[in-house]
Amino acid sequence: MAATPRRFLRPFLYTSAAAITGGSALYYVYRPRTIPGSEPASVPPPRYTEDGRFSPPRFPLVKTRDEQISDLRRSSRSNSAADTADTKGVLGALTETRNEGAVGGQVKQEDDDEPYDLLVIGGGATGSGIALDAATRGLKVALVEREDFASGTSSKSTKLVHGGVRYLEKAVWELDYNQYKLVKEALRERKYFLDTAPHLSNWLPIMIPVQKWWQAPYFWAGTKFYDFLAGSEGIESSYFLTKSKALDAFPMLKKENLFGALVYYDGAHNDSRMNVSIAMTAALYGATVVNHIEVTSLEKDANGKLIGAKVKDRIQEKDGQKPQEFSIKAKGIINATGPFTDAIRKMDEPNVPEIVAPSSGVHVILPGYYSPLKMGLIDPKTSDGRVIFFLPWQGNTIAGTTDAPTAISQNPIAGEEEINWILSEIQAYLAPDLNVRRGDVLAAWSGIRPLVKDPHSKNTESLVRNHLITVSDSGLLTCAGGKWTTYRQMGEEAVDEAIKRYNLKTSPLLQVPRVSGSEMIDDAAPLDGSCQTHQVRLVGAHGFSNTLFINLIQHFGLESIVAKHLTESYGDRAWTVAALSAPTEQRYPVRGLKISALYPFIDGEIRYAVRHEYAQTAVDVLARRTRLAFLNAQAALEALPTVIDLMTEELGWSKKRQEKEWHETVQFLASMGLAKSKLSVTRKDVESGKAGEYDEHERKLYSRHDRPADMMESDSKIASGEKPMISKDSPVNK
């Protein structure tokens, strides 16, 4: 009798266990998740009061660039009463005036004439991330950048925020724990990335085409393992698409040999705007952040330890003045200059072996019709075994990247061989009736990835998998390598090492500006002296939501595409940008004069870039504040007169400076894929429309369309077979 209950109990337990396991798996896959940007804004948009008044948001202001330079100079002065009085009388009054209209005001820097705790050299993602981390720990920090924020590698990425499916594949097949650790770290950082800047980043589904049936389980297992590693940091689970569903989601795909597709999720972002936002957030939290300041030498004390650096303002040179070098004193110096890491290391030790192995990555920009608006594609194995991405970005399509050793230069030019290789790989995946032409390339650029070798490794040729932090005998801390996704982690580790090496003391921030522009959020709450950058929201994030653009349309009368662009580029600061935009003198749109008819960039962005983001050159605006140079080199050339005129109004440029800006910007656009024949065009050529003309050879390379026929046959008034140059009465036409 006892066997009978067992006979029924065992199947019941098995069935229950299977149900619980299956239910848990289903819940894990379909559990409710919060998508960054989908929630209501932390700070709701302003509304009209009952008496009909509208009170727009009021945001704290960063110090002006001149004020920041004055702060740099003060670090090397003696703490004299005369200097203090002079500073308070001139710049102090100006700062107080600027802060009257701000909510909160600037972070108070104690002992302004004291040396900085840290001087960060390099204003890319890594350097800006270090500055933000140090400032939010209560350290006195300065950052200087020779060119502009994100002027190098940080603006020339693939625009992905990802853990790296290819690194995961290597980790599994090569049993490489370092690769596994890199993927795990990047997936965690990916979530922080999207949480702290939801206006500049978003989740993007990426398709892996499956051409053989046996590839389906292989790719499915890989993407599911990727989901599993992401854990709670993931947003959506990967899934399989049949052939018909894959073609419906990505109509441009080639049908032949297509079995189906796997779709997984990663992040995408606007890299240079992200970089600028990190730097400006650091400035709001008290960091002294200045672009176009070049380090000319490092300074040491009698014991050979670093105590500061000599610098010069390159903008003075552009204005025709002789720049005066001055010193910045600091307890510790951090080298975060990416591909130029070894140049700074050799300022410290001339004979030090180089650690950077520069690699060139070429990307091309194609028209938006090459990819769906919300779906990317990855080719996991190209003809030579590399990986290539094909992604929607800013209304266009980005494709890349190559990976080849290169020499280091400020603005490398993408070679025709690399461009044609990318186009041929793309063609292999797209439908045969889509002709991928060289003339469809709107822009092309080469970014230098600073792969690094560990100087302490016995095998000096082996490259570090992620990033490297090392300190020289004199105290120069170098942070190099890594990737965009892990910039925050790199900043945290670099500041941790700096605190230990330089005996620095962190402290809670008790007086910080209301970065959100509202009393509703206490931005100082988590800042207890420890690293909190995983929850420090960047400028523009607090008031952002996916519906914010509607409020802008209703209040300012902006064009819909412009309003959406502004909110996705500036977050809640889009209110300020829109307010700085000129009236159109039309019924609709009411505000916002486009600088290019093809793209949603408007005049208010140039004014905002100069007043609030330290833009000092036309390239700063065209390449890093707006992204026009990266999206369409020819359109950037045609917008250049407008940009120079607006910046002249803001900065008071002389005729000579305007001419210099024209020449330097056109030369820069050559590195963005501008045709060689355009490098000598004048402003008059552009304004007269001659800049859009090509000779027959360049038309094949750069023109987006074929030379049109004179007239379609269906529209012709001449009978078929007649020769229009011969009289109808001629025997030929009878």
N, C-alpha and C positions, 0 to 999 in steps of 0.2 A: 504493500500500500504506500510505503514511503517513497517508492520510485516514481509513483504517478505525479505527485506535486513537482518533483524535480524535473520530470519530463516536460511539464508545462512552464516551469520557472525559468529554465535555461533559455528557451527561445524568447521568452518575454524579456529577459535581461539583455540578450543579444540585440533584440529589436529596439529596446529602449536606448541602449548604448549607441546603436547606429543612428537612431532618430536624434539623440542629443548631439552626436558628432556632426551629423548633417545639418541640423538646425544651427549649431554654433558656426559652422562654416558659412552657411547662408547669411547669418547675421553679420559675420565679419565682412563678407563681401558687400552686402547691401545696407550696412549700418548707416545711420544718419551722420553726415559729416558737414562741417562748416567750411564753405568755400570762401577764401579771402575776398572781400569786396562785396559779397552777397548780403552780408548783414547790414542793418541800418548803420549809418555813420556814428562813431563815438560822439562826435559833436554834430548835432543836426544842423541843416542849413538854415540861414536866417529867414525870417518871415516878416510879413507886413504886420504892424501893430494895428490895433482897433481904430486908431485915428489916421491910418493910412501911411504912416512913416515906415521907411525901410532902413534898417541898420546893418550894413554889410560887416563881415568879420573884420576884426582888427588883429593883425599878427605882429609879433615882435620882429624887429629889424636887426639884421646883422650889422656890425660896424662896417663903415666904408673901407675900401681897399687902402686908402691913404691913412686911415686911422689904424688899420692893422699893421702897416709898415712902420708907423710911429711906435707902436707897441714893440715891434721887433727891435728897433733901434734902442729903446729904453733898457732892454735887457743887458746892454753893455755899458750903460752909464753908471756913474757913481750916484748914490742915493742922496743927491744934493737938494736943498730946499729950492734953489733957483730952478732946477729942472722940473721939480714937482709943481711949482707955482706956474711955470710956463705951460706945462702940459694941461694943468687944470683950467688955466685961463682960456686956452684956445680949443683944444680937442675935447676937454671935459665938457665945456658948454655945448659943443656941437653934439656930443653923445647924449647929453641930457635932453637936448631938443629932439633928437631922433627918437628917444625912448618915451617921450611924452605921449605919443600916439600908439605906443606898443603896449601889449598886455604883458606885464611881467618885467620887461627890460632885460638888459644883458646880465650874464653871470658876472659877479664881482670877482675880479682877479686881485688877490691880496699881493702886496709887495710888488708893484708893477716894475720896479727897477731891479728886482732880483733876477738871477738867471732862470731860464726855463728849466723845468724838470726834464723835459724831453724836447729835442729838436728832430722832427721827422723830415727826411729829405725824400721827396717824391709824392706827387698828388694823384696817383692812380688809385685803383680800388684798395690795394693793400695799405698804402700810406694813409689814405683818408680813413680807412677802417681803424688803423692804429690810433690816429688822432682822436677819433670819436670815442674809442674805448678809453684812452687815457683821460680825456676831458671829463667823461662821465664817472670817472673814479676820483675826481677831485684833484688831478695833477695839472700843473701849469705846462701847457704843451703848445708848441709852434710847428707849423707845417709850411714848407716852401716847395714850390714846383717850378722848374725851369721854363716849361711851356705852359700848358693849361691842364686843368683837371681832366683826366682820361684822354690826354693827347696821344698816348702811345697805345699799348696793348689793350688797355681797359675799354677803349671805344671800338676795337676791331675784333670782337669776339664773335662766336656763332649765335649770340643772344640767348643761349640756353642757361637755365638754372637746373642742373641735373646731377644725379649721382654717378651716371656713366654706365650704361648697359654694356659697353664694350669692356670696361674695366672689370665688371662683374664676370663676364665670360672668361677673361684671362685669369681671374682669381680662382674660378672653378677648375678650369682645365690645367692650369699651372700650379694649383694648390698654393697660391701666393697669398699669405695672410695680409701682407701690406696692401695689396690691391683690394682685398675684402674690406680692410679697415678704412681705406680711402673712400670706397663706395658708401659704407655705413655712415661715415662722418659727413659726407656730402649730402646724403639723403636727409640727415637731421638738419643740416644747415639750410637745405632747400626750403624746409618748412618755416624756419626763422625768417628767411629771405622774403617769402611771400606774406608773412604776417606783419613784418615791420614796414613794408612798402607795397601794399596791395594795389596802389595806383600805377606803379611802375612795373609790376610783374603779374603774371597770370598762369594758370594751368593750361597746358596745351596737349591734346591727344596727338600721338605720333604713331604712324602706321608703319608696320614692317610687312612688305609684300611677301607672300608665301607662294613659291613657284613649283615646289614639289610636295607631294602629300606628306612625305616623311619629315619635312621641315616644320610642319604644323605642331607636332608634339614637342619638338626641340625648342622652338621659339615660345610655345605656350609655357613650358616649364621654366624657361629663362625669365619671361616677364612676370610669372607668378612668384618666382623667387625674389625678383626685384620688388614686387608689391610687399612680400613678406618682410624683407629687410627694412622697408620704409615704415612698416607698422603703423602707429598712430600718426606718423608724419606724412603718410600718404593721403591722397584726396579721392581718387577713384581707382577701381580695380581694372586691370587689363582684361581684354575680351577678344574673342575670335569673330571674324566676319567671313561669311561665305563670299564667293566670287561676286555674286550680284550685289551684295551689300557693300563690299569693298569698292566696287565701281560706282555705286551710288554715293558713297562718302567721298571718293576721290575720282571724279569722272575722267581726269586726265591720264589715268593709269592705262598701260597697255593690256589688252584683254588676253592676248596669246600667252599660253603657259601659266596663267594666273590661277592658282588653286584657291586662294583666299587671302586673308591678312590678319595679323595680330595688331591690336592697338593697345598701347600703354601710355601712361601720363607722366610728363615731366613739366618743368617750369620754363617760361620764357620771360625776357625782360628787355627794357630799354637801357642798355649798358651805360652809355655816357651820362644820361640823365640820372641814373641811379648813382653814379660816381659823384656828380655835382651835388646831388641831394645829401649824400653822406658827408661831404666836405662842408656844406652849408649848415647841416645839423650840428656838426662838430663846432662850427663857429658860434652858433647860438648857445651852445653849452660852455662857451668860454675859450675855446681854442683860438689861437692866432693863425689864421689860414690865408695864405697869399700865393697867387699864381704869378707866373712870369718873373719869378725871383730865382736867379741862378747862383748856385754855390760855386765859388771860384777857388776856394781852398779850405782846408780844415785847420783848426788852431789847437795847439797842444801846450800843456804847462811844462815846467822844468823837468818833470818826471816822465815826460812823453805820453801823458794821458790827455785824451781829447777834452777840451773845455768849450768848444764852440766852432763856428764857421764864419768865413767871410763870404758875403753875398753882394749881388748887384741887381738893380731893377732894370730888366730888359725893356720895359715900356719907355723908359727915359731914352734909350737908344733909338727906339722907333720914332720918338718925337724929335729926334735930331739933337738931343742933349747928351752930354758926356755923363754916364752913370757914375755915381759916387759909391765906392764900396763901403760897406759897414759891417760890423761884427754882430753876431747873435751868440750870446753866451748860454750854455746849457750844461746841465749835469750829465746828460747822456744824449748820444746821437744815434738815430736809427736810419739805416740805409734801406729804403724801400723803392728803388728806382727801376725795378723790372729788368728789361734788357740791358740797361745802363748800369747795372749793379757793379760790374768790375771797374768802371770808370771812377766811381766814388771810392771803392776799396783801394784803388791805386793812388788816390789822393792821400789815403792813410798810410799805406805801405806800397811804395812804387814797384817792388819786386814780387808782390804777392801773386801766386798762380791764379789764373782765371777760373771761375767756377760756372759761368754761364755758357750753355751750349744753345745758341739761338736757333729757333726753328720757325720757318715761314709758313703761315697759314693763309691761303688766298680764298676770298669769298667773292661771289658775284651777286648782283641784284638784278632780278628779272621782273617783268610786269606782274601784277597781282593775279592775272588770269591763268598763270601757270600752276597755281595751287588753290585749294579751297581756303576760305577765310579762316576756318577754325580747325584745320587738320594739317599736321606736318607729315613728313615721310623720312625714313632712314633706310639707306642701303647698307646693310651690315657688312657686306663684302663686295667691294668694287673690283674692277678688272685686275688691280694690282694689290688687292687684299686690304685696302684701307676702308674707312667708314666715311660716308658722305651724308649730310643732312640737307633736306629740302623743305623749308619752313616758311609759313606766312609771317610777315613782319612789317608793321607800319603801312599796311595796304599794298605792299609789294611782296616779292618772294625772294628769300635769301637762300643761296646754295653754296655749300663748301663743307669741308675745307681740305686743302692740301697739307702736306707735312714734309718739309724738306729743309736741310741745313741752309743757313743764309748768313750774310754779313749784317751787322747792326747799323741801322741808319734811322733817322728821325721819321721820315715818310717814305718807306719802301714802295716800289711800284709793282703791281701785279703783272707778271709776265704773260705774254700771249699763249705760251705753251700750257701754263697752269689753267688759264681761262678756258682754253679749248678742251682740256682734259675734263674739267668739270662739266662743260656742256655736253660732251660725248657720253659721260656717265649718266647724265640726266636723260638724254635721248633714249638710252637703253631701257628706261623704265616707263617712258611716256608713250602714249598712243602714236602709231606711225603717221597719222594724219596731222600731228602737231610737229611742225618743223622748228626745232630749237636753233635759232640763228645767232650769230655773233652780234648782229645789230639789235637784238633784244636785250643785250646787257646794258642796263642803265647806269650802273656803277660797278667798279671792281677795285678791291683793295687788298693789301697784304698786311697782316698783323704778325708781330714777332712774339712768339711764345718763349719766355725765358726759362727753359729747362736748366736744371742746375746739377752740378756734381758736388758731392760731399768732399770738402778739402781734407777731411780727417780720415777718409776711406782709403784702404790699401789699394783698391782698384779705382784709380782716379778717373777712369773712363765711364764708370757706371753712373747712371743718372738717378737722382732721387725721384721716387715715385710721386710724392706730393710737394711739400714745401720744406725749406731748410732755414733754420735760425742758427746763426753762428756769431761769435764775438771775438774780435781781434784783441791782441795784447794791449793796444792803446785804448780799447773800450768801444770801438765801433761795432754796433749790433746790426747785423745784416739779416733781413727777412726776404727771401727770394723763392721763386717757383710758385707752386700751387695753381689754383684756378679761381675764376670769378666766384663760383658758388661758395667756396670756403674762405672768402675774404675775411669774414667776421671771426672765424676760428683762428685764422692767422694773426689777426689783430690782437685777439685775446692772449694767445701764446707769446707774441712778441712783447706785449706790455707786462705780462707775468715775468718774463725773463729780464726785462729792463728794471722792474721794481727790485728784483733780487740782485742784479749786477750793480745797480747804481744806488742801492740803499734808499729808495724813495718811499715816502709815506703817503698812502692814499687817505682820503677822508670823504665823508658824506657831503653831498651837495645840498646845502640848506636854502640857497637862493638861486633859483633857476627861472628862466623866462617861461611864460605859458606858450610853449611851442604850438599847442593846439589852437591858440587864439581864444581860449575860453577858460573860465573859472571852473568849469565842470570837471576838468581833469587835472590832477596834481602830477605834473611830469616829474617832480622830484621824489615822489613816493618810493620808488624802488632803488634810488641811487644812494646806496649805503657805503660806497667806497669799494665794493667788489665789482666784478665784471657783470654788467647788466645789459649789454648790447643786444642780447637775444630778445629783449622786450622793449628796447628804446625805439619808438616809432619815428621814422624819418619825417622831415619837413613835407607837409602835404598829406600825410597818411590819416591824420585824426578825423578830418571831416569828409573823407572820401567815401563814396558809395557808387554802385553801378548806375544809380539814377540821378547822381548829382548834376549831370550834364543838362537834365531837363530844367532844373532851377536856373541854370545859366541862360538857357534859351529864353525862358519866361521873363527873366529880369533884364538881360542885355540885348535880346533880339539877335543872338548869334546864329549863324548857320549851323544846322544840326551836326554835320561832320566836324565842324570847327569846335563846337562845344564838347563833343565827345573826345576829340583829340586833346583839348586843354585839360580836361579832368583826368585823362589817362597819362598825361605828361607832368602835371603839376599838382594833382590832387586838389585839396581845398584851396591851394594858392591860385587856382584858376580864377577865383574871384578877383584877385589882384591883377592878374594878366588881362582879364576881360576889361577891367576898369581902366587899364592903361592903353586900351585899343581905341583907335580913332573912329569917329562916325563915318559911315560909308556914303552918306548923303543919298541913300536909296531907301525905298520902302522896306526892302528885306534883302539881305540881313541889315540890321541897324548899325551894328558895330563889327569891327574886325576887317581890316584891309589885308588881303592875302599878298604875301611876297612872291608867291608862285601860283599861277592859276591851276596847276596840277595837284597841289597839295594843300593841306589845311593850316599851314603855318601863317601866322598873322603878325601885324606890326607890333601889337602889344607884347609879344614874346621877346622882341629885340629890346624894347625899353625895360622889360622885367629882367632880362639877362644882364644888362648893364647895371641897373640899379640894385639888384638883389642877388646876383650870382657871379659878380666880378668878371663878366665878359669884357675883354679889352681889345680884341681884334675881330675882324670879320670872320676869320676861320673859327674862332671860338663860338660864334653864333651859328654859322652854317653847318658846322660839323658836330659840335658837342651840346649846344643848348637846343637848337632844332636839329633835326637829322637829315636835312635836305641834301647835303653833300654826299652822304652815304646812300641816299635813296635814288638820286638822279644827278649826276655830275653836270650835265648840260643845263638842267633846271636851276642848279645852284649858281652857275655862271650867269644865267639870265636874271637871277634875283639879286646878284651882287650890287648893282647900282642902288637899289632900294635899301639894302642893308647898310651900305656905306653912308648913304644920306641920313638914315635914322641914327646911326651911331655917331655921326658928326654932330647932329643936334644934341645928343646926350653928352658927348665927351669933348666937344669943341675942337675937332681935328682941323689942322691946317690943310691947305691944298696939297702940300708936300706929303703930309701923312696920308691923305686920301689916296694919292698916287701910289705910295708905298703899299698900302693895304690892297689896292687893286692888283699890283704885281705879285705880291706874296700869296694872295688868295688864289689867283689863277695858277701859280706854280703848285700850290697845295692840291688843287683840283686835278692836276696831272696824276697824283697818287691815288685819286679816286676814280680814275678811268677816263678822264677827259681826253678827247682826241688831240693828238699832237699839234695839228694845224690850228687849234684854238688857243694855244699858249701865247700867241702874239696878238690876240684880239684886244682891241681898245674898248673903252666904255662906249664910245660913239658907235662902234660896230655892233655892240650888244643892243643898244637903244634903237638902232635903225633896223634890227632884225637880221643883220648879215651874219651874226654868230651862229645861226642855225643852218647855214649853207655848208654843203660838203662837196668835195670833188668826187668823181666816179669811184675811185678806190676806197675813199673813206665812207662813202655811202654804203658800200657792201659791209663795212665793218661796224659802223655806228648808227646807221639809220634804222629806225624801228619799223619801217614799212618799205615796200617795193616802190619804185618809181611808178606813179599812177599812169594808166592809159589815158589818152586825151579824152575819150568818151566811150561809154559803154554802148554796145551795138543797139541795145533795146531803147536807148535814149536818142539815137541818131535820127535826124530828119532826112538823111540821105538813103535812098533805096539801096538794098543789098546789091553789091556788085558794081555800083557806080563809083567812079573816081571823082572825088570832090574838087580836085584841082583842074578838071577838064570840063569844059562847057557841056551842058546837057544836050546841046544840039550836035555835039561831036558824034561821029559814027561809032566811036568806042562805047558810048552809052545808049546805043540803039540796038 
